[in-house]
């Protein structure tokens, strides 16, 4: 009895294992490719649960059906029409449309297609860049170049042995000279900028000197005119003062003498530290003596 139960359980487990090996699920992002003894038996394009024969009679593999991106990882320079060496970075957007043709003519996975597609795209870029100058490569004519590259790539993948893929877009992300040429271009640009800067500085220095010279000239003219006017006014004032002094002193000679003595004392004894050795009996101190002072007092009145 126990042996029969064990046999039934074993048979059930084997049956479950066989059934599970016959069932497979295809994701909406994938193609399911069913192989029968190494040959493609069927391609499942719709997502869902499917049935196949158990291994080794049939096996299933999956291929990505989404839009894939191929980035360029090659830094080998290309030659333009004027024999300039440039390096470009590019990317391509592609997808697998026919898994059967893809497996027969390209490979079993997406990596095989990416490797071969990168070679085809690079050759197309090289052929088209050879026909164009650097200026055309960097200008609005780049769109025409990309269209030509895409057309050549599609012709290659849809030729006598179609790859079962579709190339949606090809774009350039960067176009530049090789490092040696780039450094030379930068040095020329730097030298040109320095030349322009030195020219501007020289022009500015010359203009500055011109402005300073004109300002100095105007200052000298202004100072000279002011000095001339001052001397003229001073001369007129001195003349008027001399006339007033003459008229005043002419009215009273003693007062004039006394006033001149006071001015002389004021000039002579301007500082407290001044020391003079003079004969007191001289005429210089006549105004200090009583007779001079008394005789001058009525005149002052």
TAZI-V760955 format. One record per helix or strand of 3 or more residues. SS is the DSSP state (2 for helix, 1 for strand). FROM is the first residue (numbers start at 1). LEN is the number of residues. If there is no record, write none. Layout:
BEGIN
SS/FROM/LEN  SS/FROM/LEN
END
This chain:
BEGIN
2/2/21  1/23/4  1/30/7  1/39/6  1/48/4  1/58/7  1/68/4  1/85/12  2/99/7  2/110/20  2/134/5  2/142/16  1/165/13  2/179/73  2/253/16  2/283/3  2/290/11
END
